[in-house]
Amino acid sequence: MTIKTEQKSPQFYSSVLNSIADPLIVIKEGFTLDYVNNAASDVSGDHQLGQKCYEVLHGREVPCDPCPCLTVFETGKPFRSIRKSASNGSGIQEEIRAYPVFGGDGKVSHAIEIMHRMTPSSSIDQNNRIFLKEKTATETSQPAINKEETHFCGMIGRSKKMRALFQMIRLVAPSAATALIYGESGTGKERVAQAIHQMSPRRDRPFVAIDCGALPEALLESELFGHVKGAFTGAFSNKTGLFEEAAGGTLFLDEISDTSLVFQSKLLRALQEGEIRPVGGNCKIKVNIRLIAATNRSLKEGITKKTFREDLYYRLAVMPIMIPPLRGRLDDIPLLVEHFIEKYTTENGKGPMFLSKEASELLLRMPWKGNVRELENVIERGVLVSQQSEISLESLLIEEEVTSLGYSSSASLFSSTQEALSKVERARIIESLQECKGNKSMAARALGISRASFYNKLKRYQISASI
């Protein structure tokens, strides 16, 4: 059945938006203001459409940290954050929500941002979101840090090491110098590169990234420099390289240590001369890009082993940036856990969740060889498996670490996984019975299993037939 709706005028929709009491703005890609409702005008005073939102609304020279609209453009998903007000004792918080608007091509064309001031009574109950039941001595001795200081260009951290990293990015970003990012796998090297680009004068131009270790030498050269028709078998047409695609912007080369000496020589020449030669071509092309490289291994060790060119190293390491591993910044784990729980409960339509005391303690003792990426995977797993608001230690499914760190556990990882899946299956059977008003045949069909199998599961899980 198709429901016909009356076509409304632009003035009607403008009236609807202006009736919203909270400040609402619409932003195009590049942080350009496209619409401001009356409430936002009252907050910002005279506004000028077409200007940068951070300049008009916040009096800033660079985008806000974090920027909800930038996250929406990057992910295509709604974004929500809560920022505490200045420390004036009022306890008021500002909730910011951003939503994507998709164009006819299926890509995000605009972002809607709504700002809502929250009184203490309407803010989130922090007792339900607490990470540890008791604060450590370190936490109690530290001054309060608001969200603006812990969230920076999509990164999260309150430790001294992360705040030093944020400050380094601020210092490096305005220049055009090449930067070399050091960090273990999973620490977020590309995220740091994106932050440098976002804070730089090149923010309105492309950010192009490539994993150098994922491609063979010949293909990597073609991807970066491009090629001409007939340069090699399969080159049926001219191809523009990533150097040209990133014109005026930033080119990020991840895992630069995995490249060959031959490729390193060609890259060095391109950086020194500011021009490239497509594979199979005779003409050179001028390029204007900022290069950021990253590695999870020591390039100086590569120089010693003759696997990395020393001259290229000094060309890249004009601005070296170190990302600390997660095990070296344990103060950040509670913030990251809260962020990932909120992210995956929202994505999966679940209510507020929090970690049990045992799970919280374990996360602070784990070695985190996979860094933030590993922590995110663990939290996502816990959110998906747990059927309660409290995420238990067993729901994290990290038996190996539990045993090695001295926690008692009676079941193997396989058994823990099966137990968790059984809980999910039992809950789904009960839900199906309730939806089918106790009709077992209909419930079995809804679950896609035979009636005999359905009855066996009722018996195994001790589910009452009277549901």
N, C-alpha and C positions, 0 to 999 in steps of 0.2 A: 504494500500500500504506500503510495507516495503522498506526502503531505505538502500541499502548496502553501507557500508563505508569501505574504504581500511584500513587494519590492519597496524598500524604504529609501528615503533620500539621504544624501551625505549629512545634511543638517540634523536628521533624526539621530544618526549614529553619533554625531558630535555632541548632541544634547545628552545622549546616554552616557558617554564618557565623562562629560562635564558634571553629571549628577553624582559621580563617584567621589566620595569625600576624601579619599586618599590620593596623594599625588601620583599621576600616571603619565608616563612619557612613552613615545614610540621612537625607536632608534634604527637607523639604517646601518649597514655594515660600514665600519670605519668610524663609529661613535658619533654619527651625524644626527642631530635632532630632526625628526620628521613631524612630530606632533607632541603637544604639551597640553594637558587639560587644565582647567581653571585652578584646581587645588595645587598643581605643580607650579603654576604661574604665581600663586600667592606665596609659595615657599621661596622661589628663586627670584621674584621680582620680574622686571622686564626680561623676556627671553627672545632669542633670535633663532628661528628655524634655520637649519643648514649649518649651524656651528657645532663644535664638539660639545657633547653633553657634559664632559668633565670640566670644561672651561666655563660654561654658562652656569651650570647648577652647583658646582663644587669649588670653582675658583682654582682648579688644579691645572698644571701644565702637562700632566701625564694621566693616563687612565687610572681609575680607582683600583684599589687592591682589597679584596678581589673584585673583578668586574663581572657581575651577573650576566650582562648582555653578551659579553665576549664568550662566556661559557655556553650560552644558548646558541650562538652562531657556530661554535666549534662542535657541539654535540647534537644539536637539533632537539634537545630535551629541555623541559622546564627546569628552573634552578631556583633554590631558596636559600637564603642565608639570614642570620640574625646578627646585627651589629649593636654592641652596647654603646650607650651614649657616653659623653665625657663624664669623668668621675666627679659628678656633682652630688652624689648621694640620692639622686632621684630614682634610680633603679629602672629607668625607662629604657627600653630597647627598641631598635628599629628593625622591622622585618621587611626584607626585600625579596620580592618574587619577580622572576622574569620568565616570559613565555615566547616560544618561537612563532613566527608567522611565515607560512610557506607560500612561495610563489608558484606560478604555473609550471615551472620546471622541476618542482619537487624540492628545491633548495630553500634554505632559510633566507628570506628577503628582508625581514624586519624582526625586531625584538621589542616586546612590550614589557615595561618595568613598572611595578607598583610598589610604593613605599608605604609602610604602615607602622605607626608608632605604637608600641605595646607597653601597657602598664604592667607592674609586677603581677597583678592578678590574672592578666591574660597571657603572660609569657609562658613558655614551656616549663613544666615542673621538673626542675633540675634534679630532684631526688630520684626520679625515674630514669634519668639519663646519666647517673653518676657512673664513673668507671671503676673507681676503687672506693670501698666503704670508708676507709680512713686515709687521710692525706699523709704522705711521707713528710719527714722533717724538711726535706728540700723544697717541697711544694709550699709548705706553710711559711717558709722563710722568704719566698719569692713574692714580689709585689704583683698585684693583679695586672694581667695583660689583656687588653680588649681584642676583639676579633680583627680589627684593622691591622694589629701588630702580629697576629698569628696566621693570617691568610694573605698570601701574596701571589698574585698572578697564577692562581690555581694550585699553589703549593701551600702546605700547612706545616707550621712548626713554631714553637715558643722557646726552644732551647737556644743557648747562646750561639751554638754553631750554625743553626738555621737563620737566626737573625743576622749573623755576620754574612751568611750567604746572600740574604736578601739585600743587605747594604752593598755588597760587592756587585750585584747585578745592577743596582741603581747607579753605581759609579761607572761601570763598564758600558752600559747601554747607550749613552749619548754619543760615544765615539764611533768611528768606523773601523777600529782596529780588529784584527782577527782575534778570536778567543778559543782557548783549548780547555774543554771541560773534562775533568777526571772524576770518575765515579764507578762503583761496582755495578753490576747488572741489577736492575730493579730500583735504582736510586732516583731515577727521573731525569736523566741527562737531557732528553729531548724537551722535557718540560722547562728546564732551565734555559735552554736555547730559545724556546718560545717566549719566555719571560723577557729575555734580553731584547728580542725582536719587538715585543709588545711595548716595551719602555723606550724604544729607540725612535729617532726621527723617521725610520723606515717602516713604522708600524702600519702605514696605509698601503704598503707594497707587499708582494707575496712572501710567504715563509714556505720554503721548499726543503723537505728532508729526505734523506736516502740512507739506508743501511749498507755501508760499503762491504761489510762482511757477508752479505747475503747474495752477492752477485759475483760471477767470474770476472776476471780482469777485462776481457774484451767487451762484455756486455756493460760493465760499469763505465768504461770509457765512452761508449756510445750513449749511455743514459745521461752522463754529465755533459759531454761536449757535443752531442748530436752526431748525425752522419748524413752523408749525401747518398742519393740514389745510386745503387750499384757498388757501394763501398765494400760489401761482402755479400755472401749468399743469404738471400732473404731480405736484403735492403731494397725493397721495391719502390721506395719513395724517400724524399728528404725527411729527416727527423730533427726537430728542435730539441736541444739538450737542456738539462736542468739549469745550467748556468744562464741560459737565455730566459727560461721560464721564471727565474728568480730575479730578473732585471729590476734594479732599484731596490730590491728587498734583501732577504737573508737566505743563504744556502747553508743547510746543516748537514754535515757529513759525520754520521755515527760510525763508531768502531773503525776509525781511520787507521788503527794499528794493524788491521787485517789486510791492508792493501799491499801490492807488490812494489818493489823498488822501481820498476819501469813506470808504473802508474804514478808513483810519488814524484818521479822526475817530471812528468807531464803536468801534474797538478802544480808543482812548484813554478814551472814556467808560466802557467796561466796566472798565478797569483802575482808574480813579479812583473809581467808585461801587461796585465789587465786585459788580456785578450785570449781567445781560444781558437782552435782550428778543428772543425768537425772531422770525424773519422772519414778518410777518403777525400777530403776537400783540399783545395789549394788556397783558399782565401781565409784570412783571419777575421774574427768578429770581436769587436770591442765589447766588453762586459762590465757592468757596474753592480757588483754584489758585495755584501758583507759575508765573510765566511766564518762559520763557527764549526769546529770539529770536536769530537768527543772520543774517549777511549776508556776501557775498563782495565787497561794494562799500562805499565810504565813504558813510555816512549824512550826514556833514557836507557832503560835496559835493552830495548830494541836497537838503539844506536850501538850499544856495546856488542850486541850479537850480530850486527850488520844486517838487521832486517828492517831498519828504518833510517831514512836519510836525516843526518844531523842538520843540514841546511833547511830542510822542510820543517823540522821540529822548531827551530828558532823563528821560522816564518809564522808558524801557527801559534806558538806559545807567547804571543805578545801580551795577552791577558789570560794567565792561567787561573782556572776556577776549580776549586775542590768541593765535591758534594760529600758530606759525611755519611757513612753507612748508618743504618737504622740502629744497630746495636750501640753506636756511639752517641745517640741522642734519645735516650729512653724517655725523657720528659715529653717528647712529642707523641709517644704511642697513645696516650689517652685521647688526645685531640684527633689523631688519625682514626682511631677506633670509632669515636663518636661520629666522625664524618662518613666513614664507610657504612656504619650501621644505618644512618639516616639515608644514605644513598640507596642501599639495597632494600631497605624496608619500603621506601617510596616506589622503587621500580617494581617491586613484587606485591604491592598493595597490602602490606602488613602494617600493623599498628606500632607504637613505640616499643623498642626493645633495648635491653641492656645486658651487659655481661655479668655472670656470677662472679663472686669474689675469687673462687678457685681459677676460673678462666682468666680473670684479670691478672692475677699473680703469675700465672704461667706465661702470659704474653710478655711480661716484663723480664722474664728469665730466659727466653728463647734466644738463640744466636742470630736468627734472621739472616741466613745466608742469601736469601732472595730479596732482602730489604723490603721496601714499601710494597712492591708488587706481591711479594709472598704474604705480607700482612693483609693486603686487600683480599687476596684469594681466601685466606682463612676466615675473615669476617663474612665474606659473601656466602661461604659454605655454611657458617654458623647460622646466618639469617635464614637461609633456605631450609635447613634441616630442622631448626628449632620450632616447636609447635607452641611454645609458651613465650611470654614477654621476656623472661630471663633466658639468656643463652648460656647453657651449661658447658662445662668443660668437655663433656662427651660430644656435644654437638659440633665442636670445632674439628673433630676427626683428625687429630694430630697425635696419634698414639705413640709414634716414634719419639717425639720430643717429650711427651708426658713421661715415658719410661726413663729416658736418658737424664731427665732433670729430677728424678727421684719421686715422682708422683706415683701413688699406687693405682694400679688399673688391673682389673680382673679379666678383661677381654682383649683380644687382638684388634688391630685396626680393622680387619675384615668384619669381625664380630660387631665392633662399634658401628661400622657403616650399616650392617644389616639391621642392627637394632634401631638405628635412626630411620632407616627406610621403612621398617615395619611400623613405626609410629606414624609416619606420613601416610602409609597405606591404610592403617586402621582408621585414621581421621577421615580419609577420603571415602571409605566405605560407609562410615556413619553419616557423613554429609550426603552421600548419594541416596541412602535410605530415607533420610529426612526429606530430601527433594522429591523423592518418589512416593512419599507418604506411606512408607513401610512396604511397598510392593517390591518383593525381592527379585522377581523376574525383570521388572523394569530397571531396577538398580543395577543388576548384573549386565544388562544390555548397555546401560549408560557407561559402565566401566569397561565395556568391551571384553568381558570374560564370560565363560559358560556358567550356567546356573549351578552345576555341580561344584565348580571351583569356587563360586561365590559362597555356597553353603560351607565348604571346607574352611574358608577364610573367616566366616562368622564364628565357627567353632574354635579355630586357632586363636583368634583375637578375643574370644569370650565376649562377643557383641550380642546384646539381648535382641531377641527376635521381635520384641514389642516396640522397637523404635519406630 
